[in-house]
Amino acid sequence: MEKQHLISKIQQIVKDEKFKIDAFFFCGFPGGTPNESLKKACEKYLETEEKGEQNTAIIQELVAELEKAIVIVQSEKSGNVTNNAADMKEILDNKAYL
């Protein structure tokens, strides 16, 4: 597993959460429940990676938010266009590479 692959998965989660927020508030589109804390944790992690920094507290925060979010996402309808449970599971399965 390459770290860059995990980073691309995290970037996709951010995009999905932004879509959920926009769809939920502007269109009433059923894109799933927006998860602002997950989006923020992903963005924090991506910012530190962009700077070339390694911050254990930020990684732990990201993992904790992913663990909480995956429970919620898995309980949502499987046909949801922004159900990113597979991406979250893949990141959690390979969290040692973060």
C-alpha positions, 0 to 999 in steps of 0.5 A: 500500500502506497501512502499516496494511494491513501492520500488520494482516498482521503482527498476523495472523502473531503470531496464527498463531504463537501458534496454532501454539504452542498447537496444537503443545504442547497439542493435538498439532494439526498447525498447523505448526512454531511460530516463536518468533523470528518471533513476537517480531520481529513483536511488537517491531515492533508495540510500537514502532508502537504507541508511534509510534516508528520503529526501523530496527534493529527493522524490519531484524530483522523483515525478516530473520526474515520472510525466514528464515521464508518459506523454512521456511513454503513448504517445509511442506505447502500445506494447513496451516491456518496457512500464512501465506506469502502474508502474509509475501511481501506484507510483504516486497514492501512492506517500504519502507512499514514 
